[in-house]
């Protein structure tokens, strides 16, 4: 089963893409189309400035009725208090009537020491501890979501007879892992973490075959855990820019990424790999290639300053043509 999501780039409100309200309102338009199954927002505290994710998801819970609401990734997960976060997320699941999807990551931002400063200001968390905190907090949050009293004494968190209510509506509130690991031995720990701790994995197309290669390396790790490879979600966080001139679309997207991530974060080749760009047919062909690598879900971020106009084209032309070609 293949599905499509829409990523709301709330960080874009800080560099002229649109107001926060205008960007949030795109979620209702996407849901009304019947073509979009998930709405995603981004997250960080200070490493990349943006409106806070929990607040944005609360707004989206009130604006939508059907679509699943997601964050990809919850980069601040390792620096948040896990009990407070578990209560916030359970509350969102209640408010949305069981529609929340959590994707966590370590949130490392080495450029200009951004994540080190963030961690230092939020609990004194050094970069070197982020991965270990993710590994400790995922099972801890699951226990906190049971609504039963627990006592926990870990390396990074301790609670005595704590009970959080309400519990999530979903009996098993999904937690995915988000990462872009190097493939081969260097990336095995990341993929093993996904296979052992997570309910799905979301990444980006770092190379033309990265998604397929990632699936191939993840498969035996899932099998080791007795998990079904075919039913384990592999998702792609992809961008799109639709227009009559592919080169012009890619150039606008590269400028968008310069504002979003920092100048030069993605070069021209990387921009072309992570972006479906050009005419409707060219974008459909690119998305076919992405799905053809074995992913079950693609969430699309519009990498343009023309968000509502592009969304109309994506919903009115790109996705119907993609669905017709399946």
C-alpha positions in Angstrom: 0.0 0.0 0.0 1.5 3.3 -1.1 0.5 6.6 0.3 1.3 10.3 0.2 1.9 12.9 2.9 2.3 16.7 2.9 5.1 18.3 5.0 4.3 21.8 6.3 7.6 23.8 6.3 6.7 26.0 9.3 10.3 27.1 9.3 9.6 28.9 6.0 7.5 31.5 7.9 10.8 32.9 9.1 12.1 33.6 5.6 9.1 34.8 3.7 7.4 31.6 2.5 4.1 32.5 4.1 2.7 33.2 7.5 2.4 30.4 10.1 -1.4 30.5 9.7 -1.2 30.3 5.9 1.2 27.3 6.0 -1.0 25.5 8.6 -4.1 26.1 6.4 -2.5 24.0 3.6 -3.3 20.9 5.8 -7.0 21.4 5.5 -6.8 21.8 1.7 -4.7 18.7 1.4 -7.1 16.7 3.6 -10.1 17.8 1.6 -8.5 16.5 -1.6 -8.7 12.9 -0.4 -5.3 12.3 -1.9 -3.1 12.9 1.2 -3.0 10.6 4.2 -0.5 12.3 6.5 0.4 15.9 7.4 4.0 16.4 8.8 5.7 19.3 10.6 9.4 19.7 11.4 10.9 20.1 14.9 13.8 21.6 16.7 14.1 24.0 19.6 16.9 26.4 18.7 19.2 24.4 16.4 16.9 25.4 13.5 14.5 28.2 14.5 10.8 27.5 13.9 7.4 27.4 15.5 7.4 24.7 18.1 6.2 21.3 16.8 3.8 20.3 19.6 2.0 23.7 19.3 1.7 23.3 15.6 0.4 19.8 15.8 -2.2 21.0 18.3 -3.4 23.5 15.8 -3.5 20.9 13.0 -5.5 18.5 15.3 -8.2 21.1 15.3 -8.0 21.9 11.6 -8.3 18.3 10.3 -10.4 15.3 10.9 -9.0 12.3 9.0 -5.3 12.6 8.1 -2.6 11.2 10.4 -0.5 14.0 12.0 3.2 13.4 12.2 6.5 15.0 12.9 9.6 14.1 11.0 11.7 14.2 12.8 11.3 15.1 16.5 14.8 16.3 16.6 14.4 17.7 20.1 13.4 14.2 21.5 16.7 13.6 23.2 16.7 17.0 25.0 13.0 17.0 26.1 11.9 15.6 29.5 10.5 12.2 28.4 7.6 12.2 30.8 6.5 15.7 29.9 6.8 14.8 26.2 4.9 11.5 26.7 2.0 13.4 28.3 2.0 16.0 25.5 2.0 13.4 22.8 -0.7 11.3 24.5 -2.8 14.5 24.8 -2.4 15.2 21.1 -3.5 11.6 20.4 -6.6 12.3 22.5 -7.3 15.6 20.8 -6.8 14.1 17.3 -8.8 11.0 18.2 -5.9 8.6 17.6 -4.2 10.1 14.6 -0.6 10.8 15.9 2.6 9.4 14.3 5.9 10.1 16.0 9.2 9.9 14.1 12.2 10.6 16.4 15.9 11.3 15.6 19.0 12.4 17.4 18.8 16.0 16.2 22.5 16.4 15.6 23.3 19.7 13.9 27.0 20.0 13.7 27.1 23.1 11.6 28.1 26.1 13.8 27.6 23.8 16.9 23.9 24.3 16.7 22.8 21.1 18.5 25.5 21.5 21.1 24.2 24.9 22.0 20.6 23.7 22.0 21.4 20.8 24.3 23.4 23.0 26.5 20.5 25.4 27.0 17.9 22.6 27.4 19.1 20.4 30.2 22.8 20.4 29.6 22.7 17.6 27.0 26.0 17.1 25.0 25.9 15.9 21.5 27.7 12.7 22.5 24.7 11.7 24.6 21.9 12.3 22.1 21.9 8.8 20.5 22.0 7.0 23.9 19.1 9.2 25.1 17.0 8.3 22.0 17.7 4.6 22.8 16.7 5.0 26.4 13.7 7.3 25.9 11.8 5.3 23.1 11.0 2.3 25.4 10.5 4.6 28.3 7.9 6.7 26.5 6.1 3.5 25.5 5.9 2.5 29.1 4.6 5.9 30.1 1.9 5.7 27.5 0.4 2.6 29.2 -1.3 4.9 31.8 -0.1 2.6 34.5 2.2 3.7 37.4 5.9 3.0 36.6 9.2 3.4 38.4 12.2 3.9 36.1 15.9 4.5 36.9 17.9 5.0 33.8 21.1 6.7 32.8 19.3 9.9 31.7 15.9 9.9 33.4 14.5 8.6 36.7 10.8 8.5 37.9 9.3 7.1 41.0 5.8 5.7 40.8 4.8 8.1 38.0 1.4 7.7 36.2 0.4 9.7 33.2 -3.2 10.2 32.2 -4.7 10.3 29.7 -3.0 7.5 27.8 -3.0 7.7 24.0 -6.2 6.7 22.1 -4.1 4.3 20.0 -3.3 1.1 21.9 0.1 1.1 20.2 1.1 4.7 19.4 3.6 4.3 16.5 7.2 5.5 16.8 9.3 5.7 13.7 13.0 6.4 13.5 14.2 9.1 11.2 17.8 9.1 10.0 20.1 9.4 7.0 22.8 6.9 7.8 25.8 6.1 5.6 25.1 2.7 4.2 27.4 -0.3 4.9 29.0 -1.0 8.3 29.1 2.6 9.4 25.3 2.9 9.2 24.4 -0.5 10.7 23.9 0.7 14.2 21.3 3.2 13.0 19.4 0.7 11.0 19.6 -1.9 13.8 18.1 0.7 16.1 15.2 1.1 13.7 14.8 -2.7 13.4 14.8 -3.2 17.2 13.1 -0.1 18.6 10.9 1.5 15.9 7.7 0.8 14.0 9.0 2.3 10.8 11.8 4.2 9.2 11.9 7.5 7.3 14.8 8.9 5.4 15.7 11.0 2.3 17.0 10.0 -1.1 20.7 10.9 -0.5 21.7 9.2 -3.8 19.6 7.9 -6.8 19.5 4.4 -5.3 19.8 5.2 -1.6 16.2 4.2 -0.6 16.5 0.8 -2.3 20.0 0.2 -0.7 18.6 1.3 2.7 15.7 -1.2 2.3 18.2 -4.0 1.3 20.4 -3.4 4.4 17.5 -3.0 6.8 15.7 -6.2 5.6 18.1 -8.8 7.3 18.1 -6.8 10.5 14.3 -6.9 10.6 14.4 -10.6 10.0 16.8 -11.1 12.9 14.1 -9.6 15.1 11.4 -11.8 13.7 9.8 -8.9 12.0 8.0 -8.9 8.6 10.1 -6.9 6.1 7.2 -6.2 3.7 4.9 -4.7 6.4 7.6 -2.5 8.0 7.1 1.0 6.7 9.9 2.6 4.9 9.1 6.3 4.1 10.8 9.0 2.1 10.9 12.7 3.0 11.0 14.2 -0.5 10.5 17.7 -1.9 8.7 19.0 -4.9 8.7 22.1 -7.1 6.4 22.0 -10.1 6.9 24.4 -13.1 7.5 24.6 -16.8 11.3 24.8 -16.5 13.0 22.1 -14.5 16.3 24.0 -14.1 14.4 27.1 -12.8 12.5 24.9 -10.3 15.7 23.3 -9.1 17.4 26.7 -8.7 14.4 28.0 -6.6 14.6 24.8 -4.5 18.3 25.2 -3.9 17.7 28.7 -2.6 14.9 27.4 -0.4 17.3 24.8 1.1 19.9 27.5 1.6 17.4 29.4 3.8 16.1 26.3 5.4 19.3 24.5 6.3 22.1 27.1 5.8 23.9 28.2 2.6 25.5 25.4 0.6 24.0 22.6 2.7 22.7 20.9 -0.5 24.7 21.3 -3.7 23.1 21.2 -7.2 23.4 17.4 -7.4 21.9 16.7 -4.0 19.1 19.2 -4.8 18.2 17.3 -7.9 18.2 14.0 -6.0 15.9 15.0 -3.2 13.5 17.1 -5.3 10.8 16.2 -7.8 11.2 19.2 -10.1 9.9 20.4 -13.4 6.7 19.7 -15.3 3.9 17.6 -14.0 5.2 14.6 -16.0 8.7 15.1 -14.8 7.6 15.2 -11.2 5.4 12.1 -11.7 8.3 10.2 -13.2 10.5 11.2 -10.2 7.9 10.1 -7.7 7.5 6.8 -9.5 11.3 6.2 -9.2 11.1 7.0 -5.4 8.2 4.5 -4.9 9.9 2.0 -7.1 12.7 1.7 -4.6 10.4 0.0 -2.1 9.1 2.8 0.0 5.5 2.7 1.2 5.0 6.3 2.0 6.3 9.6 0.6 5.8 12.9 2.3 6.2 15.9 0.0 7.5 19.3 1.1 7.0 22.1 -1.4 10.4 23.7 -1.8 9.1 27.0 -3.2 7.9 30.4 -2.1 4.7 29.7 -4.0 3.2 27.2 -1.5 -0.6 27.5 -2.1 -0.2 27.7 -5.9 2.1 24.7 -6.0 -0.2 22.7 -3.7 -3.1 23.3 -6.1 -1.0 21.8 -8.9 0.3 18.9 -6.8 -3.3 18.0 -5.7 -4.9 18.8 -9.0 -2.4 17.3 -11.4 0.6 15.5 -10.0 -1.0 13.1 -7.5 -3.9 12.2 -9.8 -1.4 11.4 -12.6 0.8 9.4 -10.2 -2.2 7.4 -9.0 -3.3 6.7 -12.5 0.2 5.3 -13.4 0.3 2.9 -10.5 
